[in-house]
Amino acid sequence: MDQQPTKKSRAVFLDRDGTLIEEKGYISDPSQVSFFQRAVEAILALNQSPFLAIMISNQSGVARGYFTESSVCEIHSHIQSLLETRGAYLDGIYYCPHLPEGAIPEYRIQCSCRKPGIGMVEAAQRDFGIERQGSYLIGDKLADIETAGRAGLTGMLVLTGYGTTEWERHVREGTGPGPHLVCKDLWTAVEWIMRKENIQR
């Protein structure tokens, strides 16, 4: 986890792959990181708002044996460095390396942190004293929306990454909790939050 000191009490939790950066499968090298259009601007807007910007990400590639936790941390450090060149930052970064059917024994567990579990949200709440009521979660998968519901957050689905496919599946099958709002991308979601909260930028 990487964090910046702050006194903010609410957060916007956001997914990594398909939400903040482009979905490219199980990325294992920092050179594969590519932000969506206006994603950095969205993080900067959160930095200048009363909200923490907290990234929570399932990284089952560790349990699958595709890469190590060190690789994940290297990618996250690179993401922070790229953000910082634009004056932005993530207040916290949390990831889950587990998968019950994983190939690596030490990560082959049924954990509480893998989304749609809320372990990463709970960890951030402990670290930052976050008030879940009035906080948000933005992601491109229905698992993100389920996490939001379980944690008492407002869940927002973006149509980047797997978002369009996931939303079409939800409409077709009508199973599981639906998002509070469906947005084009991260920037649109953050912009909606700013308007709803009457935050001037």
N, C-alpha and C positions, 0 to 999 in steps of 0.2 A: 504494500500500500504506500502511496505517496500522497502527502497532504500539505496544504498551506494553512497557516494559523488564521483563524477567523472567529467572529462572534455571531455569525448568522445561525438562525434556529430552524429554518426550513430549507428543503433541498429539492432540486430537480435531478432525479436519478436518470441516467441514460445508458442505454446499451452501447456496445462498441461496434462490432462488425454489422454492417447493414444499416447502422443508425448514425454513428459519428464518422466512421471510415467505411470505405467501399467494401462490400462483401466479396472476398476472394478465396473462400474456403478456409482451410486451416493454415493461416499465414504463420510463417516461422522465421521471417527475416524483416528487419525494420524497413528495408527498401520496398517492401510490398505495401507499406502504409500510404493510403491516399484518402484525404478528406473529401467528403461530399461538398458540393458547392455551398458556400455560405455557412458551413458547419463551424468553422473557426469563429466566424462572426457571431454565431449563436452562443458559443461558449463565452466569448467576450461580453456579450449582452448579459449573460448570467452572472459573470464576475462583477459587473457594475450594478447588479440588482441585489435585493435582499435575500437571494437564494444561493445556496451552495451548489456547485456543479460536481456531482458524484457519478463516476462511471462504474457500472457493475456488469461483469461479463462472464458467461460460461466459457471456459477454455478446456473442453474435454479432450482436446488434442494431446494434452499432457498424459491423461489416463490412457489414451489410445496408443501412446508411444510415438506420436508424430514429432514432438518436440518436448523440451524440458521447461520447468518453471523459470529457469534462468532466461530462456528465450522469450518467454512471456514478459518477464520484467524488463528485458532489453527493449522489447517493442513498446512497452508502456513508457519507459524513459524517453524513447524517441518521440512518441506522441506528445509528451509534455514539452520536450525541447522544441518541437515544431510549433506548438501552441505559443510557447513563450517568445518565439521570434515575432509573433504578432501581438504580444502584450496580453495573451490569454493564458489560462491555466485550469486544470482540474483540481478541485479541492481535495478529492479523494479518489483512489482507484482500488477497486476490489475485484477479485476474480475467483472463480471456482475451477479447480483442476480435476475434479472427481467425475466418475462415471461408473455406475454399478456394474456394467458389463465391460469395463475397461481392460486393456491388456496388461497394464502395469499394476501388480498386486497392491502396492501401497496406496494407490489412488482408486482402487476398485471397491468403493464403499457407497452406501446409501447415505448421503449427507443432507444437511439442511440448507446448504448454501447454493446448491445448483438450482437455478431458476427452473420451474416456478416456485421453488422454495424461497424463503425470505431471509435466509441467513446473512446474505451480504447487506441487505437493508438494515438488519438488526445490528450488524457490526458497525456500520456507519452511524447508526443512531447512538450506539454506545460511545463511539469515538468523538462525535461532534455534538451530542445532545440534541439531535434533530427531533423536531415535532412532526410526526407523520401526517397528522391532520393538516391539510393545507400544503402538503408536498406533492410532487408529481413524479411519474415515471414514463419515459419515452423509449419506445423500442419498436423493432420491426417484426416481432413474432408474438403470437398469441400467448406464449409462455411468459413474455414480459407483462402482458395485460393481466394474466392470472396472478403473477407476482404482485402487481399493483393492487389487485383486489384483496389478496390475502393480507397485504401489509397496510391496508387502509389509505392507499395513495390514489391519486387521480391518474388513470392509465391512458396513454395516448399512443396510437399506432401510426407509424410513418410508413409511407408507401415505397420507400427505398429498400434496398436489400431484398429480403423475403416478404416485405410488407404487402405488396399487391397480391401475391399468391396466398398469403395467410388471410388477408381480408376477404378474398374471393371464397376461400374455404369456409370461413366463418359464416358468410352470407348464405352459402350453399347448404352447409350442414347445420348451422344454427346451434352448435354445441359450445359449451363453455362461456365464460363471461366475455362480453363485448367491450371494446374501448369506449372511453368517455368521448373521444374525438378521434377522427382519422385525418391525418395531415399529409401534405405532399412530402415534406422532409423535416429535418431537425430544425432548420431555421424557421419554417412556418409554424412548427409546434411551439418554439420558444417565443416567437412573436405573438402567438395567441395568448400564451401565459402572461406576457407583459401587458397586453391589452386588458385581459381579465382582471389582473391585479392592479391595474391603473398605474403602472410603473412608467415613468417618463425617462426617456433616454436622450 
